[in-house]
Amino acid sequence: MVNTGRWYRIRSLAGFRLALPALFLSAVIAPPPVAQASTNVYLLYRHWQPYDWPVNLPSANELTRSQRGLGWQKQGAASSFGIDYDYQPLRIRTGDPAHNGHLHRLTFGGEWQHQLYRLEARAGVAGTSNMFKYQDIHSDVVNGRLALFRALDETSDVSLGIGGDHRFGSFRWLPRVRWQQSDEHGQWLVDLPVLLQWQSPGQLWEFRTERNGDRWATLDKAREVESALYLQEWRTELTYRIHEGRGSWPAVVVGIGASVDTRVRYEDLDTGTANLSLGDALFGSLRLDW
């Protein structure tokens, strides 16, 4: 709900300041990566074909979308840790949306395995560019994902667990079933209800279908209305590594995919809460790994 009152601003900023020590503490107590881990840095670009608006408006016939990302990752035998940043212009050109359309997200976290238990955790900040430019920040900027699994036994490939995130809209907890296996045909990972992934031997090809969704804190152009934007979709992508990378030359991975049932929810100052289905769109991607 949109709230422009002074008390809401003070309470939101206080909540954000309290959340920062919690994020720092979680980074300090996180289990360190194992020795002899591999590290890599990546750059990513993804571009979608234009989305059609669900209604015929002369002021907004299509919505353009792209994504730029970079990050650092460290991978070990029983743990991984990474820092990721992405910038995603979502050019909404109708009504008076309570944000400027430039979405930034910075997260850190990873995965840790200990005996029968597996923990997946990420935390960070996500919001519009005017919020960070003018340091006018409210509590919705703090974001995260958390999932905990337990294997059925020491020899089982199946784990049961629970996870909480914004993949399906507002933050919610869902039961999860995880299955992972490697054979001569490649590596399989199934994490119901959010992910199905296959990698070919040598990781030359990868096919991935996953549920994507997150929340960005927003401000209107006058920086008076504090709200949030939610973006969710089913994303399917096939990638191929066309260059292995040698020395200072990066590995090059190209991909093609589709975003299906893309939905966006935000506060429109003219009409109230907008909950739109943008439909489906194809996209292409390019990733460089060092």
C-alpha positions, 0 to 999 in steps of 0.5 A: 500500500502506498504511504506518504506519511512522515512516520512511515518514512522514519519507521522504514529508514529505521528498519533498514538501518537495523537490517544492515548489521544483520546482513553484516553478521550473516556474512561474518558467521557464514562458513568459509569456503573450503581450501583449493576452491576455484574462483571466477569473475563473469559479465552477463548481458541479456536482452528480451524482445519487446513485451506487448501491453495487455491493453491497447493504450496509445501511450504504451504499445510495448515494454522493453527490457534488458539486463546487465550483470557482473559477479564474483564466485568461489566454488569448493567441494562442499560450499560456494560463495558469490557476490552478484550485481545486476541492472535491469531497465524495465521501461514502463511507459504508461500512467504514472508509475511510482518508480523510474524504471531503472532497477538495481540489485546487489546480493551476496551468499552461497550454498553450504553442505554439511553431512545430510544438510544443505543451506542455500542463502542470499541477502542484499539490497534491490531498488530503483536508481533514484533511491541510491542516488539521493540516499532516500532509502526505505525498508523494502530495499532489503531482500533475500532468499533462504532454503534448507534441505535434509537428505533422506539418508547418507546415500540418497540423491533426494533431499526434502526442505523448505525455502522462502523468497519472492519467486511467486510474488510476495515473500512466502515459504514453500516446501521443496524437493531436491534431486541431483545426479551425475552420469555419462549423460551429464548432470541433472538437478531438479529442485521442485517447484522452482528449478530443472537443470541439465548440463552436458558432460564437460558442461558444454551445453546447459538447459535450465528452466526456473522460476524467477521472481524478486522485489525492488524498493521504489520511489516516484520521480518526486521521491515522495511515494515509497512502494515496491515493484514485484517481477515474476516469470518462468524462464527457460534457457539453452546455453552453449560455450563457444570458447573455452577461454585461455589465459586472460581470454574469457570463456564465451557462453551464448544462450537463447531462451524465453520468459513465460507468464511474465507478471509485474506488480507496482503502484500506479499513482493514477490507478492504484495497484497495477498487476499486469501480465506481460505475456511471453517473450524470447531473449538472447544472452551473452556471458564472459567468464574469467 
